[in-house]
Amino acid sequence: MARDYYEILGVARDADKEEIKQAYRRLARKYHPDVNKEPGAEERFKEINRAYEVLSEPETRARYDRFGPEGVSGAGVGFQDVGDMGGFADIFESIFSGFAGGMGGPTQQRRRGGPARGDDLRLDLKLDFREAVFGGEKEIRISHLETCETCSGSGAKPGTRPRTCSTCSGSGQVRRVTRTPFGSFTQVSTCPTCNGTGMVIEDKCDACDGKGTNQVTKKLKITIPAGVDNGTRLRISQEGDAGQRGGPPGDLYVYLFVNEDEEFHRDGINVLSEIKVSYLQAILGCRLEVNTVDGPVELIIPAGTQPNTVMKLENRGVPRLGNPVSRGDHLLTVLIDIPTKIIPEERELLEKLAKIKGDRTGKGGLEGFLGNLFK
């Protein structure tokens, strides 16, 4: 079943002519095939045009309100090609006039034939853990389009110039106007002769085969900020593909991915790691040298430290992205290494200690003592 035309335009059934026109302008801007390349956009654009075609004319709208789609089923049948540019052509021009903005000019004609910005490019870059923490310079290799030096991007052989396309008169588009009993409708498509550029190159540049650009591989040095993480995106201005017809180049976007580290893990701006101590060190306390992203640091293990105690080294974590002076902490989880085998002398001493302390677990012997100590 065909969708309701009022629903297509997103207006109420009592909307006046101006509301319908404004809704059509808004949707046509959004779904025009030259602007929206998503699947289904062209069919949506045709649906919007059909809805406006019916609802913009009082007579056809009245028939539609009374009989539904069947009442206007004849509209749009038996179109006839004409040479004038009335009806829908006028509103179409008014919709897209000034819409191009930063794409090369205020009108559709200038947008087609004028300078065009180059494409943006993406590069995925892997970093080691410490590179992500502290940042620094990194050399990358990219392949992108650069303006041909021989023809300065024109695509024409030196000493010659492209000529204006005679098919579209330099607009890059061809238009076909059809008239219906309810007004005229303009169909706009890319010029098949110049492929939308508005210019025809008769003598192509030998260096770029008329394209105006060449694929070039180059090395770049980029700065990695301290504190980046998986998914951080860096924008390298004007290192994308070269623009067409004198347009500016696009940008290069570098997406960062951090390799896992065997010793350190990351939780936001905090660094996590583990340290294993003997049961005697946990009981008596000790001083140990531990690894951090800054290098070895002395850590004090207090006497009586329990398993899975988390100890904090302040300001030894990851710098805050955009504010490297502010850093997170390094959090160490203490693991206690209880031996599975001990020599006879150790057992004798531990059993004496167990008798002194008393067995409060009810299990008896050395096992009870150790179990009570680290429960």
N, C-alpha and C positions, 0 to 999 in steps of 0.2 A: 504494500500500500504506500502511495506517495506521501511524503511528509507534508504537514500543513505549512503553507507558505508564510504565515505569520510566525510560526515557530522557527522556520529557517532564518528569517530576518531578526528574530528575537524581539518582536514588537507585539503590543496588545491588539486585539481585533478592532478596537476603536481608535487606533493610532491615526493621526492626521498625515497628510502628504509629506510634510516636512520631516516628521519623525521617521517615516519609512525611508525617505531619501538619506537621512543621516545614518540610519542603520545600515543601509546598502553601502554607503561610502566607507564606513568603518570595516565592514566585512570584506568588501572588495579589495581594500588595501591589504588586508591580512592574508587573503587566499589567492591573490592573483598569481598565476604560474611563474611570472618573472620575478616575483618576490619570495614566494613560498615553494620550496622544492620538496616538501614532504610528500610521501605517498598519499594519494587521495585529495590533495589540495586542488588539483585541476577540476575534478568532478564536483567538489564542494563549490568552487567558483562558478561553475555552470549552473548549479542548483540555486545559488544566490541570485545570479542574473535572471533565471527563469522566474523566481519569486518576485523580484522587483519589476520584471516585465509585466506581470499580471497585476500586482498591487499598486503600481504607480499610475495606472490609467483608471479613472473612475468607472468607466463602463465595464471593463473586464473585471475589476475588483467587485463590482456589484453582482456580476454573473457568478464569480467564484464564491462570494458570500452566500449566494442563494442555492447554487447547484453543486458547489465543490469543484474538484479538478475536472470533472466531466463537462462542466459548463464552459471551460476555457480550453478544452482539449484541442480545438482547432487552431489556437494561437500558436504561432511558430511553425506551422505547416505551410509548405509552398512558398518558402522564402525566395526572394528575387534579388539578384545582384544589381546594385546601383552604384553610381559614382559619387554621390554627394555624401556629406559627413554630418547628418542630422541626428536627432534623438539621442540614442545611447552614446554616440561618439562624443557629444558635448559633455555629458556627465562623466564619461570615462576620462576625458582630458582633464576635467576639473578635479577628479579624484587623485590622479597621479601627478598633476602639476605640483612641483615643489616637494614631492615625496622622496626623491632620490637622496636629498641631504648630502651626506659625506660621500656619496658614491660617484660624484663627478659632475653634478649640476642640478638645477632645479627642475628640469623637464625630462620626460622620458627620452626625447631625442638626444639631449646632451648626455644623459646617463649612459646611453648605448654607445655613442661615438666618442665620448670624451675620455679622459684618463680613468683608468681602473686600478684600484689598489690590488697589490699582489696577495696571494694566499698566505695564510698563517701556516706554520709548520710545527710539528711536535717531535720531540726527542726524549726518550726515556733514558735516564742515567742512574747507574747503581753506584752507591757510596759505601765505603767501609764505616763501621760504627763510629770510630773516632773522627772521621771526616765529617760526618753529620753533626757531631757534637761541637767541634771547633771551627768548622768551615775552612775556607781558604780558596786558593786558585785551583782551577781544574781545566785541563785542556780537552776539548771535544772536537770531533770531526763531523761536519754536516755536509749534506749535498742539497743544493738549492738552485733555483733559477736566478741568473744574473743578467742584466741588460747587456745585449750584444754590443761590444765595443766598436765593431766594424761599422754597423749601421745606426748606432746610438738608439737602438730599440725600435726603429721604424719598420724593420723587416725588408726594406727595399735596398737594392744594390746601391752602393755609394755613387752619387751623381744623379740618382733618380729619386722620384717621390711616389708614394701611393696616390692613387686618384680616388675621387669620391665615387662611391658605388652608384651606378646609374639606376639600378633596380629600386633602391630605397632612398635615393637622393641623400645618402649619408646618415640617415636616421638609425640604420641597423635593424629596421622593422618594416614589414609589409602589412598593410591593412586591407581587410575586405569588409565592406559594409553591406549588410543585408537588411532589407526592409520587410517588416511584417505589418499586418493590419493594425498593429498597436504601436508602431514606432520603428526606428532603425536600430540595428545592433551591429557594433563594430567588433570584428575578430582581429586580434593583433598577434603576429607570430614573428619569429626571428627570420631575417632576410636570408634566403638560401644561397644567394650569390656571395655575400661577404661574411656570412656566419655571425651577423650581429655587430661587426666592427664598424660598419659604415664606410670602410675604405677597401679598395681592391689593389693588391700588389701585383704589378705586371712583370717586373724584373726583381726576382727574389735575391736577397743577400745570400752569398755563398757560405758565409760563416755560420749563419743560424737557420738557413733554409727558409727564410721568410718569417720565422716565428718572432723575431725581435729579442729572443732570450736564448741563453745557453745553460745547460746543466753543468754546474761547477761544484767540485768538492774542495772544501777548505777547512783549515783548523782555526778554532777560536779558543781564547782563554776567557773563562767566565769565573765570577766570584761566587762561591757558595757561602751564604750567611751562616753564622754559628747558630746551632739549635734547630736546623731543618729536620724534618721527619718524613716518613712515608707519605707520598701524595703531595708534598710541597711543590708548588709550581713557580718556576722562575720565568719571567718575560724578558727576552733579549730583543730589544727594539730594532726593527728594520733588518733582521737577519732571516726573514722568511723569503718567499719567492718574490722576484722583481715584479713591479706593476706593469701594466700594459699601457701603451700610448702616453708614456710620461707619468703614469701614476706612481704613487709611493710604494715601496716594498712592504710586504706583510711582516709580521713578527714571528720570532721563534719562541716556542714555549717548551721549557725543559721541565719534565716531571721527574721528581727524585724518588728513588727507592733505596732503602737502607738494608745492607746485608746484616744478617744476624751475627752476633758475637758469641764465642764459646763461653766467655766468662761473665759478660755484662748483659743485662737486659734493661729495657727502658719502660718507665711508666710516667708518661707525660714529660715533665722536666726532671724527674728523679731517675737515678741509676740504681739498679738492683743487682746484688750479687750475694753469694754465700761464702761463709768461711767455716772450716771444720777445725775444731779443737779437741784435744784429748779430754777424758773425764777428769784427769788430775788438774789440767789447766783450767777447766771449768770450776772445779772445787776451790783451787788455791788462788785463781786469778793469774794473769800474766800480761806481758806486752808482746804484741805481734806486729809484724810488718804485713800490710795488706795492699793489694793492688787497687788503684782507682784509675779513672780516665786521665788524671793528671800525673800518674806515676805512683811509686810506693809511698805509703803513709803509715805511721805508727798508730796502732789501735790498742787501747787498754781494755782488757777483758776483766771485769770485776770478779772478785771471788764469789762463788755461789751462782754463777750465771746458769740459767736454765736453758734446756733445749728450745730452739726456734725463737730465742730472744732476738729482736731486731734492734740493731745499733745504728746510730745516725752520725754520719760525717757531714756537717753542714757546709753548704756552698761547694760541694764536690760533684754536683750533678750536671745537668745539661743547661747551657745558657738559654735564657728566654728569647725566643725568636723576635728580633726587632729591638731587644734590650739586653745585649750580651753581658752587661754588668750584673744583672740579676740572674742568679743560678739556682737550680734545684739542689737537692741533697743526695748523698750516696747512702743507701739503706742496705746494711749487711745483715743477713739472717745467720745466726750462730747455730751450727750443727755440732752435736757432741758425739765424738767417736768412742764408743764403748767396745773394748776389744772382745773378740770371741775366744781367744786363747791367751793365757798368761803363763809365765814361768813359775815354778814352785815357790821361789822366793817372794814373788809378787803376791801369790795367793796367801802365803803365810802372813804377810804384813796386812793384807786386806782383811783376813779373817780376824786378826787381832783388833783391827780398827772396828770391825763389825761388832765385836763383843763389847768394845768400849762404848760405842754409840747405842747399842741395843737394837734388837730386831723388832721394828714396829709394824712389819708387814704380815707377820704370821707365817711367812714362807720359810724362814730359817736360813742360816748359812750366808755365804757371800752373795748369792743371787738375790736373797731378800734384802740385804743391805744396799746393793746397787739399785734395786728396784725402788726402794724407799727414797734413795738419794735423788733420783731423777724422775720421780713420778710427776 
